Amino acid sequence: MDNITKKREERKRERWDLILFIILLIAIFIAWVIIDKKFPEQIRSRKYNDKYESDVKTYDGSLHRNLANPLGSE
């Protein structure tokens, strides 16, 4: 009987671990949505800058921001 109760307790613990993990994932998703709605321009502008502005090497080997073509259009 003692072995059966140990297995039951272990299954309960595993279930609770799974439930808490799912709750954690849902909470992270909700926080991400709230942050995206509150600060959309900062997040989107950061993505925009990372996509279109790149570090380029000059003739002397130093790095600088590519400001001559900030939109990435040729």
PDB file with one MODEL, atoms N, CA, C and O in Angstrom:
MODEL        1
ATOM      1  N   MET A   1       0.818  -1.204   0.000  1.00  0.00           N
ATOM      2  CA  MET A   1       0.000   0.000   0.000  1.00  0.00           C
ATOM      3  C   MET A   1       0.859   1.264   0.000  1.00  0.00           C
ATOM      4  O   MET A   1       0.515   2.263  -0.633  1.00  0.00           O
ATOM      5  N   ASP A   2       1.965   1.206   0.710  1.00  0.00           N
ATOM      6  CA  ASP A   2       2.811   2.397   0.798  1.00  0.00           C
ATOM      7  C   ASP A   2       3.388   2.778  -0.567  1.00  0.00           C
ATOM      8  O   ASP A   2       3.538   3.957  -0.886  1.00  0.00           O
ATOM      9  N   ASN A   3       3.704   1.766  -1.356  1.00  0.00           N
ATOM     10  CA  ASN A   3       4.253   2.006  -2.686  1.00  0.00           C
ATOM     11  C   ASN A   3       3.210   2.665  -3.596  1.00  0.00           C
ATOM     12  O   ASN A   3       3.549   3.529  -4.404  1.00  0.00           O
ATOM     13  N   ILE A   4       1.958   2.262  -3.467  1.00  0.00           N
ATOM     14  CA  ILE A   4       0.878   2.827  -4.268  1.00  0.00           C
ATOM     15  C   ILE A   4       0.667   4.298  -3.923  1.00  0.00           C
ATOM     16  O   ILE A   4       0.487   5.125  -4.817  1.00  0.00           O
ATOM     17  N   THR A   5       0.686   4.622  -2.653  1.00  0.00           N
ATOM     18  CA  THR A   5       0.492   6.022  -2.255  1.00  0.00           C
ATOM     19  C   THR A   5       1.664   6.893  -2.713  1.00  0.00           C
ATOM     20  O   THR A   5       1.472   8.056  -3.068  1.00  0.00           O
ATOM     21  N   LYS A   6       2.886   6.329  -2.706  1.00  0.00           N
ATOM     22  CA  LYS A   6       4.032   7.092  -3.209  1.00  0.00           C
ATOM     23  C   LYS A   6       3.862   7.412  -4.687  1.00  0.00           C
ATOM     24  O   LYS A   6       4.143   8.529  -5.123  1.00  0.00           O
ATOM     25  N   LYS A   7       3.400   6.428  -5.459  1.00  0.00           N
ATOM     26  CA  LYS A   7       3.192   6.657  -6.890  1.00  0.00           C
ATOM     27  C   LYS A   7       2.096   7.685  -7.126  1.00  0.00           C
ATOM     28  O   LYS A   7       2.211   8.517  -8.026  1.00  0.00           O
ATOM     29  N   ARG A   8       1.033   7.638  -6.324  1.00  0.00           N
ATOM     30  CA  ARG A   8      -0.049   8.624  -6.448  1.00  0.00           C
ATOM     31  C   ARG A   8       0.476  10.035  -6.179  1.00  0.00           C
ATOM     32  O   ARG A   8       0.200  10.973  -6.927  1.00  0.00           O
ATOM     33  N   GLU A   9       1.232  10.156  -5.100  1.00  0.00           N
ATOM     34  CA  GLU A   9       1.790  11.461  -4.755  1.00  0.00           C
ATOM     35  C   GLU A   9       2.721  11.970  -5.859  1.00  0.00           C
ATOM     36  O   GLU A   9       2.727  13.157  -6.183  1.00  0.00           O
ATOM     37  N   GLU A  10       3.504  11.054  -6.428  1.00  0.00           N
ATOM     38  CA  GLU A  10       4.404  11.447  -7.503  1.00  0.00           C
ATOM     39  C   GLU A  10       3.618  11.914  -8.733  1.00  0.00           C
ATOM     40  O   GLU A  10       3.992  12.899  -9.369  1.00  0.00           O
ATOM     41  N   ARG A  11       2.541  11.217  -9.068  1.00  0.00           N
ATOM     42  CA  ARG A  11       1.708  11.627 -10.205  1.00  0.00           C
ATOM     43  C   ARG A  11       1.061  12.975  -9.950  1.00  0.00           C
ATOM     44  O   ARG A  11       0.981  13.807 -10.855  1.00  0.00           O
ATOM     45  N   LYS A  12       0.592  13.204  -8.710  1.00  0.00           N
ATOM     46  CA  LYS A  12       0.005  14.505  -8.364  1.00  0.00           C
ATOM     47  C   LYS A  12       1.029  15.619  -8.547  1.00  0.00           C
ATOM     48  O   LYS A  12       0.723  16.681  -9.089  1.00  0.00           O
ATOM     49  N   ARG A  13       2.248  15.357  -8.083  1.00  0.00           N
ATOM     50  CA  ARG A  13       3.309  16.353  -8.211  1.00  0.00           C
ATOM     51  C   ARG A  13       3.610  16.644  -9.681  1.00  0.00           C
ATOM     52  O   ARG A  13       3.785  17.800 -10.068  1.00  0.00           O
ATOM     53  N   GLU A  14       3.667  15.590 -10.495  1.00  0.00           N
ATOM     54  CA  GLU A  14       3.924  15.784 -11.923  1.00  0.00           C
ATOM     55  C   GLU A  14       2.805  16.590 -12.575  1.00  0.00           C
ATOM     56  O   GLU A  14       3.066  17.460 -13.405  1.00  0.00           O
ATOM     57  N   ARG A  15       1.550  16.298 -12.199  1.00  0.00           N
ATOM     58  CA  ARG A  15       0.422  17.055 -12.741  1.00  0.00           C
ATOM     59  C   ARG A  15       0.522  18.523 -12.352  1.00  0.00           C
ATOM     60  O   ARG A  15       0.337  19.405 -13.191  1.00  0.00           O
ATOM     61  N   TRP A  16       0.814  18.786 -11.082  1.00  0.00           N
ATOM     62  CA  TRP A  16       0.928  20.171 -10.639  1.00  0.00           C
ATOM     63  C   TRP A  16       2.086  20.887 -11.327  1.00  0.00           C
ATOM     64  O   TRP A  16       1.980  22.069 -11.655  1.00  0.00           O
ATOM     65  N   ASP A  17       3.194  20.173 -11.546  1.00  0.00           N
ATOM     66  CA  ASP A  17       4.314  20.777 -12.280  1.00  0.00           C
ATOM     67  C   ASP A  17       3.883  21.173 -13.680  1.00  0.00           C
ATOM     68  O   ASP A  17       4.218  22.259 -14.153  1.00  0.00           O
ATOM     69  N   LEU A  18       3.142  20.301 -14.344  1.00  0.00           N
ATOM     70  CA  LEU A  18       2.660  20.600 -15.697  1.00  0.00           C
ATOM     71  C   LEU A  18       1.683  21.775 -15.686  1.00  0.00           C
ATOM     72  O   LEU A  18       1.766  22.662 -16.535  1.00  0.00           O
ATOM     73  N   ILE A  19       0.764  21.779 -14.728  1.00  0.00           N
ATOM     74  CA  ILE A  19      -0.219  22.867 -14.621  1.00  0.00           C
ATOM     75  C   ILE A  19       0.478  24.200 -14.366  1.00  0.00           C
ATOM     76  O   ILE A  19       0.141  25.203 -14.995  1.00  0.00           O
ATOM     77  N   LEU A  20       1.435  24.221 -13.460  1.00  0.00           N
ATOM     78  CA  LEU A  20       2.154  25.462 -13.162  1.00  0.00           C
ATOM     79  C   LEU A  20       2.988  25.930 -14.350  1.00  0.00           C
ATOM     80  O   LEU A  20       3.107  27.133 -14.585  1.00  0.00           O
ATOM     81  N   PHE A  21       3.562  24.999 -15.095  1.00  0.00           N
ATOM     82  CA  PHE A  21       4.326  25.359 -16.290  1.00  0.00           C
ATOM     83  C   PHE A  21       3.419  25.997 -17.335  1.00  0.00           C
ATOM     84  O   PHE A  21       3.793  26.998 -17.946  1.00  0.00           O
ATOM     85  N   ILE A  22       2.236  25.434 -17.548  1.00  0.00           N
ATOM     86  CA  ILE A  22       1.282  25.999 -18.510  1.00  0.00           C
ATOM     87  C   ILE A  22       0.825  27.379 -18.063  1.00  0.00           C
ATOM     88  O   ILE A  22       0.712  28.285 -18.888  1.00  0.00           O
ATOM     89  N   ILE A  23       0.561  27.555 -16.775  1.00  0.00           N
ATOM     90  CA  ILE A  23       0.172  28.868 -16.249  1.00  0.00           C
ATOM     91  C   ILE A  23       1.294  29.876 -16.466  1.00  0.00           C
ATOM     92  O   ILE A  23       1.035  31.027 -16.816  1.00  0.00           O
ATOM     93  N   LEU A  24       2.526  29.455 -16.261  1.00  0.00           N
ATOM     94  CA  LEU A  24       3.665  30.344 -16.489  1.00  0.00           C
ATOM     95  C   LEU A  24       3.752  30.771 -17.949  1.00  0.00           C
ATOM     96  O   LEU A  24       3.989  31.944 -18.235  1.00  0.00           O
ATOM     97  N   LEU A  25       3.564  29.835 -18.877  1.00  0.00           N
ATOM     98  CA  LEU A  25       3.595  30.181 -20.299  1.00  0.00           C
ATOM     99  C   LEU A  25       2.487  31.168 -20.658  1.00  0.00           C
ATOM    100  O   LEU A  25       2.717  32.112 -21.414  1.00  0.00           O
ATOM    101  N   ILE A  26       1.299  30.957 -20.125  1.00  0.00           N
ATOM    102  CA  ILE A  26       0.176  31.863 -20.389  1.00  0.00           C
ATOM    103  C   ILE A  26       0.475  33.251 -19.821  1.00  0.00           C
ATOM    104  O   ILE A  26       0.185  34.258 -20.466  1.00  0.00           O
ATOM    105  N   ALA A  27       1.048  33.309 -18.624  1.00  0.00           N
ATOM    106  CA  ALA A  27       1.376  34.605 -18.017  1.00  0.00           C
ATOM    107  C   ALA A  27       2.429  35.355 -18.839  1.00  0.00           C
ATOM    108  O   ALA A  27       2.332  36.571 -19.006  1.00  0.00           O
ATOM    109  N   ILE A  28       3.419  34.646 -19.344  1.00  0.00           N
ATOM    110  CA  ILE A  28       4.441  35.286 -20.178  1.00  0.00           C
ATOM    111  C   ILE A  28       3.805  35.824 -21.452  1.00  0.00           C
ATOM    112  O   ILE A  28       4.115  36.938 -21.874  1.00  0.00           O
ATOM    113  N   PHE A  29       2.920  35.049 -22.068  1.00  0.00           N
ATOM    114  CA  PHE A  29       2.255  35.495 -23.292  1.00  0.00           C
ATOM    115  C   PHE A  29       1.401  36.738 -23.033  1.00  0.00           C
ATOM    116  O   PHE A  29       1.435  37.684 -23.819  1.00  0.00           O
ATOM    117  N   ILE A  30       0.637  36.744 -21.940  1.00  0.00           N
ATOM    118  CA  ILE A  30      -0.209  37.895 -21.602  1.00  0.00           C
ATOM    119  C   ILE A  30       0.654  39.133 -21.348  1.00  0.00           C
ATOM    120  O   ILE A  30       0.323  40.228 -21.804  1.00  0.00           O
ATOM    121  N   ALA A  31       1.757  38.958 -20.622  1.00  0.00           N
ATOM    122  CA  ALA A  31       2.652  40.094 -20.360  1.00  0.00           C
ATOM    123  C   ALA A  31       3.229  40.626 -21.661  1.00  0.00           C
ATOM    124  O   ALA A  31       3.347  41.839 -21.833  1.00  0.00           O
ATOM    125  N   TRP A  32       3.589  39.741 -22.575  1.00  0.00           N
ATOM    126  CA  TRP A  32       4.133  40.158 -23.866  1.00  0.00           C
ATOM    127  C   TRP A  32       3.099  40.959 -24.662  1.00  0.00           C
ATOM    128  O   TRP A  32       3.436  41.970 -25.278  1.00  0.00           O
ATOM    129  N   VAL A  33       1.847  40.511 -24.649  1.00  0.00           N
ATOM    130  CA  VAL A  33       0.782  41.229 -25.362  1.00  0.00           C
ATOM    131  C   VAL A  33       0.560  42.601 -24.749  1.00  0.00           C
ATOM    132  O   VAL A  33       0.424  43.585 -25.477  1.00  0.00           O
ATOM    133  N   ILE A  34       0.518  42.687 -23.418  1.00  0.00           N
ATOM    134  CA  ILE A  34       0.303  43.964 -22.741  1.00  0.00           C
ATOM    135  C   ILE A  34       1.446  44.930 -23.048  1.00  0.00           C
ATOM    136  O   ILE A  34       1.204  46.100 -23.343  1.00  0.00           O
ATOM    137  N   ILE A  35       2.682  44.451 -22.982  1.00  0.00           N
ATOM    138  CA  ILE A  35       3.833  45.311 -23.271  1.00  0.00           C
ATOM    139  C   ILE A  35       3.795  45.776 -24.718  1.00  0.00           C
ATOM    140  O   ILE A  35       4.095  46.934 -25.008  1.00  0.00           O
ATOM    141  N   ASP A  36       3.429  44.879 -25.629  1.00  0.00           N
ATOM    142  CA  ASP A  36       3.361  45.248 -27.048  1.00  0.00           C
ATOM    143  C   ASP A  36       2.290  46.301 -27.295  1.00  0.00           C
ATOM    144  O   ASP A  36       2.473  47.179 -28.138  1.00  0.00           O
ATOM    145  N   LYS A  37       1.167  46.228 -26.567  1.00  0.00           N
ATOM    146  CA  LYS A  37       0.105  47.217 -26.746  1.00  0.00           C
ATOM    147  C   LYS A  37       0.473  48.552 -26.102  1.00  0.00           C
ATOM    148  O   LYS A  37       0.091  49.607 -26.608  1.00  0.00           O
ATOM    149  N   LYS A  38       1.210  48.516 -24.993  1.00  0.00           N
ATOM    150  CA  LYS A  38       1.566  49.746 -24.304  1.00  0.00           C
ATOM    151  C   LYS A  38       2.700  50.497 -24.990  1.00  0.00           C
ATOM    152  O   LYS A  38       2.684  51.726 -25.041  1.00  0.00           O
ATOM    153  N   PHE A  39       3.677  49.777 -25.515  1.00  0.00           N
ATOM    154  CA  PHE A  39       4.853  50.402 -26.115  1.00  0.00           C
ATOM    155  C   PHE A  39       5.097  49.888 -27.530  1.00  0.00           C
ATOM    156  O   PHE A  39       6.182  49.377 -27.808  1.00  0.00           O
ATOM    157  N   PRO A  40       4.129  50.008 -28.430  1.00  0.00           N
ATOM    158  CA  PRO A  40       4.333  49.426 -29.768  1.00  0.00           C
ATOM    159  C   PRO A  40       5.388  50.140 -30.591  1.00  0.00           C
ATOM    160  O   PRO A  40       6.123  49.499 -31.342  1.00  0.00           O
ATOM    161  N   GLU A  41       5.477  51.471 -30.460  1.00  0.00           N
ATOM    162  CA  GLU A  41       6.409  52.193 -31.316  1.00  0.00           C
ATOM    163  C   GLU A  41       7.856  51.909 -30.956  1.00  0.00           C
ATOM    164  O   GLU A  41       8.707  51.844 -31.843  1.00  0.00           O
ATOM    165  N   GLN A  42       8.156  51.738 -29.662  1.00  0.00           N
ATOM    166  CA  GLN A  42       9.532  51.443 -29.287  1.00  0.00           C
ATOM    167  C   GLN A  42       9.957  50.070 -29.784  1.00  0.00           C
ATOM    168  O   GLN A  42      11.067  49.906 -30.291  1.00  0.00           O
ATOM    169  N   ILE A  43       9.080  49.083 -29.639  1.00  0.00           N
ATOM    170  CA  ILE A  43       9.428  47.729 -30.051  1.00  0.00           C
ATOM    171  C   ILE A  43       9.548  47.667 -31.565  1.00  0.00           C
ATOM    172  O   ILE A  43      10.498  47.084 -32.088  1.00  0.00           O
ATOM    173  N   ARG A  44       8.606  48.254 -32.266  1.00  0.00           N
ATOM    174  CA  ARG A  44       8.636  48.201 -33.734  1.00  0.00           C
ATOM    175  C   ARG A  44       9.801  49.013 -34.292  1.00  0.00           C
ATOM    176  O   ARG A  44      10.426  48.603 -35.270  1.00  0.00           O
ATOM    177  N   SER A  45      10.101  50.167 -33.677  1.00  0.00           N
ATOM    178  CA  SER A  45      11.206  50.966 -34.200  1.00  0.00           C
ATOM    179  C   SER A  45      12.527  50.241 -33.977  1.00  0.00           C
ATOM    180  O   SER A  45      13.436  50.352 -34.799  1.00  0.00           O
ATOM    181  N   ARG A  46      12.647  49.501 -32.875  1.00  0.00           N
ATOM    182  CA  ARG A  46      13.872  48.742 -32.634  1.00  0.00           C
ATOM    183  C   ARG A  46      14.026  47.653 -33.700  1.00  0.00           C
ATOM    184  O   ARG A  46      15.122  47.437 -34.218  1.00  0.00           O
ATOM    185  N   LYS A  47      12.925  46.970 -34.023  1.00  0.00           N
ATOM    186  CA  LYS A  47      12.980  45.948 -35.072  1.00  0.00           C
ATOM    187  C   LYS A  47      13.336  46.596 -36.408  1.00  0.00           C
ATOM    188  O   LYS A  47      14.132  46.049 -37.172  1.00  0.00           O
ATOM    189  N   TYR A  48      12.750  47.758 -36.691  1.00  0.00           N
ATOM    190  CA  TYR A  48      13.000  48.467 -37.945  1.00  0.00           C
ATOM    191  C   TYR A  48      14.471  48.855 -38.053  1.00  0.00           C
ATOM    192  O   TYR A  48      15.099  48.658 -39.093  1.00  0.00           O
ATOM    193  N   ASN A  49      15.015  49.411 -36.967  1.00  0.00           N
ATOM    194  CA  ASN A  49      16.409  49.841 -36.988  1.00  0.00           C
ATOM    195  C   ASN A  49      17.347  48.664 -37.170  1.00  0.00           C
ATOM    196  O   ASN A  49      18.330  48.763 -37.904  1.00  0.00           O
ATOM    197  N   ASP A  50      17.055  47.543 -36.508  1.00  0.00           N
ATOM    198  CA  ASP A  50      17.909  46.370 -36.646  1.00  0.00           C
ATOM    199  C   ASP A  50      17.870  45.827 -38.071  1.00  0.00           C
ATOM    200  O   ASP A  50      18.863  45.290 -38.561  1.00  0.00           O
ATOM    201  N   LYS A  51      16.722  45.969 -38.735  1.00  0.00           N
ATOM    202  CA  LYS A  51      16.585  45.399 -40.075  1.00  0.00           C
ATOM    203  C   LYS A  51      17.272  46.254 -41.126  1.00  0.00           C
ATOM    204  O   LYS A  51      17.919  45.720 -42.027  1.00  0.00           O
ATOM    205  N   TYR A  52      17.142  47.580 -41.026  1.00  0.00           N
ATOM    206  CA  TYR A  52      17.580  48.436 -42.117  1.00  0.00           C
ATOM    207  C   TYR A  52      18.889  49.174 -41.872  1.00  0.00           C
ATOM    208  O   TYR A  52      19.530  49.619 -42.823  1.00  0.00           O
ATOM    209  N   GLU A  53      19.288  49.308 -40.640  1.00  0.00           N
ATOM    210  CA  GLU A  53      20.570  49.957 -40.382  1.00  0.00           C
ATOM    211  C   GLU A  53      21.583  48.882 -40.053  1.00  0.00           C
ATOM    212  O   GLU A  53      21.322  48.005 -39.230  1.00  0.00           O
ATOM    213  N   SER A  54      22.717  48.947 -40.683  1.00  0.00           N
ATOM    214  CA  SER A  54      23.718  47.915 -40.450  1.00  0.00           C
ATOM    215  C   SER A  54      25.076  48.556 -40.192  1.00  0.00           C
ATOM    216  O   SER A  54      25.353  49.673 -40.629  1.00  0.00           O
ATOM    217  N   ASP A  55      25.895  47.833 -39.484  1.00  0.00           N
ATOM    218  CA  ASP A  55      27.264  48.286 -39.270  1.00  0.00           C
ATOM    219  C   ASP A  55      28.086  47.913 -40.497  1.00  0.00           C
ATOM    220  O   ASP A  55      28.041  46.771 -40.956  1.00  0.00           O
ATOM    221  N   VAL A  56      28.824  48.858 -41.019  1.00  0.00           N
ATOM    222  CA  VAL A  56      29.657  48.590 -42.195  1.00  0.00           C
ATOM    223  C   VAL A  56      31.088  49.012 -41.885  1.00  0.00           C
ATOM    224  O   VAL A  56      31.327  49.915 -41.083  1.00  0.00           O
ATOM    225  N   LYS A  57      32.022  48.347 -42.530  1.00  0.00           N
ATOM    226  CA  LYS A  57      33.437  48.686 -42.323  1.00  0.00           C
ATOM    227  C   LYS A  57      33.860  49.759 -43.324  1.00  0.00           C
ATOM    228  O   LYS A  57      33.500  49.708 -44.500  1.00  0.00           O
ATOM    229  N   THR A  58      34.631  50.731 -42.834  1.00  0.00           N
ATOM    230  CA  THR A  58      35.157  51.775 -43.717  1.00  0.00           C
ATOM    231  C   THR A  58      36.477  51.296 -44.305  1.00  0.00           C
ATOM    232  O   THR A  58      36.950  50.203 -43.993  1.00  0.00           O
ATOM    233  N   TYR A  59      37.048  52.102 -45.133  1.00  0.00           N
ATOM    234  CA  TYR A  59      38.292  51.712 -45.799  1.00  0.00           C
ATOM    235  C   TYR A  59      39.422  51.485 -44.811  1.00  0.00           C
ATOM    236  O   TYR A  59      40.336  50.711 -45.095  1.00  0.00           O
ATOM    237  N   ASP A  60      39.383  52.149 -43.645  1.00  0.00           N
ATOM    238  CA  ASP A  60      40.451  51.944 -42.668  1.00  0.00           C
ATOM    239  C   ASP A  60      40.134  50.822 -41.679  1.00  0.00           C
ATOM    240  O   ASP A  60      40.919  50.572 -40.764  1.00  0.00           O
ATOM    241  N   GLY A  61      39.003  50.147 -41.845  1.00  0.00           N
ATOM    242  CA  GLY A  61      38.690  48.981 -41.030  1.00  0.00           C
ATOM    243  C   GLY A  61      37.836  49.266 -39.803  1.00  0.00           C
ATOM    244  O   GLY A  61      37.470  48.342 -39.077  1.00  0.00           O
ATOM    245  N   SER A  62      37.509  50.553 -39.559  1.00  0.00           N
ATOM    246  CA  SER A  62      36.696  50.863 -38.387  1.00  0.00           C
ATOM    247  C   SER A  62      35.208  50.681 -38.717  1.00  0.00           C
ATOM    248  O   SER A  62      34.802  50.765 -39.876  1.00  0.00           O
ATOM    249  N   LEU A  63      34.416  50.432 -37.685  1.00  0.00           N
ATOM    250  CA  LEU A  63      32.982  50.241 -37.877  1.00  0.00           C
ATOM    251  C   LEU A  63      32.230  51.558 -37.701  1.00  0.00           C
ATOM    252  O   LEU A  63      32.588  52.374 -36.852  1.00  0.00           O
ATOM    253  N   HIS A  64      31.192  51.761 -38.501  1.00  0.00           N
ATOM    254  CA  HIS A  64      30.321  52.900 -38.304  1.00  0.00           C
ATOM    255  C   HIS A  64      28.927  52.543 -38.795  1.00  0.00           C
ATOM    256  O   HIS A  64      28.750  51.582 -39.545  1.00  0.00           O
ATOM    257  N   ARG A  65      27.938  53.322 -38.368  1.00  0.00           N
ATOM    258  CA  ARG A  65      26.558  53.116 -38.809  1.00  0.00           C
ATOM    259  C   ARG A  65      26.415  53.541 -40.257  1.00  0.00           C
ATOM    260  O   ARG A  65      26.992  54.542 -40.680  1.00  0.00           O
ATOM    261  N   ASN A  66      25.645  52.777 -41.012  1.00  0.00           N
ATOM    262  CA  ASN A  66      25.389  53.121 -42.399  1.00  0.00           C
ATOM    263  C   ASN A  66      24.300  54.187 -42.431  1.00  0.00           C
ATOM    264  O   ASN A  66      23.113  53.864 -42.478  1.00  0.00           O
ATOM    265  N   LEU A  67      24.702  55.463 -42.405  1.00  0.00           N
ATOM    266  CA  LEU A  67      23.750  56.568 -42.382  1.00  0.00           C
ATOM    267  C   LEU A  67      23.463  57.109 -43.775  1.00  0.00           C
ATOM    268  O   LEU A  67      22.506  57.861 -43.957  1.00  0.00           O
ATOM    269  N   ALA A  68      24.276  56.741 -44.762  1.00  0.00           N
ATOM    270  CA  ALA A  68      24.055  57.224 -46.109  1.00  0.00           C
ATOM    271  C   ALA A  68      22.796  56.606 -46.708  1.00  0.00           C
ATOM    272  O   ALA A  68      22.157  57.205 -47.573  1.00  0.00           O
ATOM    273  N   ASN A  69      22.446  55.419 -46.251  1.00  0.00           N
ATOM    274  CA  ASN A  69      21.296  54.711 -46.802  1.00  0.00           C
ATOM    275  C   ASN A  69      20.467  54.145 -45.649  1.00  0.00           C
ATOM    276  O   ASN A  69      20.416  52.925 -45.490  1.00  0.00           O
ATOM    277  N   PRO A  70      19.815  54.988 -44.837  1.00  0.00           N
ATOM    278  CA  PRO A  70      19.145  54.491 -43.627  1.00  0.00           C
ATOM    279  C   PRO A  70      17.924  53.615 -43.906  1.00  0.00           C
ATOM    280  O   PRO A  70      17.558  52.797 -43.062  1.00  0.00           O
ATOM    281  N   LEU A  71      17.290  53.765 -45.058  1.00  0.00           N
ATOM    282  CA  LEU A  71      16.096  52.975 -45.334  1.00  0.00           C
ATOM    283  C   LEU A  71      16.417  51.661 -46.030  1.00  0.00           C
ATOM    284  O   LEU A  71      15.533  50.822 -46.203  1.00  0.00           O
ATOM    285  N   GLY A  72      17.632  51.477 -46.420  1.00  0.00           N
ATOM    286  CA  GLY A  72      18.018  50.233 -47.059  1.00  0.00           C
ATOM    287  C   GLY A  72      17.620  50.145 -48.514  1.00  0.00           C
ATOM    288  O   GLY A  72      17.733  49.079 -49.119  1.00  0.00           O
ATOM    289  N   SER A  73      17.150  51.250 -49.095  1.00  0.00           N
ATOM    290  CA  SER A  73      16.762  51.229 -50.509  1.00  0.00           C
ATOM    291  C   SER A  73      17.956  51.601 -51.363  1.00  0.00           C
ATOM    292  O   SER A  73      18.774  52.433 -50.971  1.00  0.00           O
ATOM    293  N   GLU A  74      18.054  51.005 -52.493  1.00  0.00           N
ATOM    294  CA  GLU A  74      19.186  51.252 -53.397  1.00  0.00           C
ATOM    295  C   GLU A  74      18.905  52.434 -54.290  1.00  0.00           C
ATOM    296  O   GLU A  74      19.741  52.795 -55.118  1.00  0.00           O
TER     297      GLU A  74
ENDMDL
END
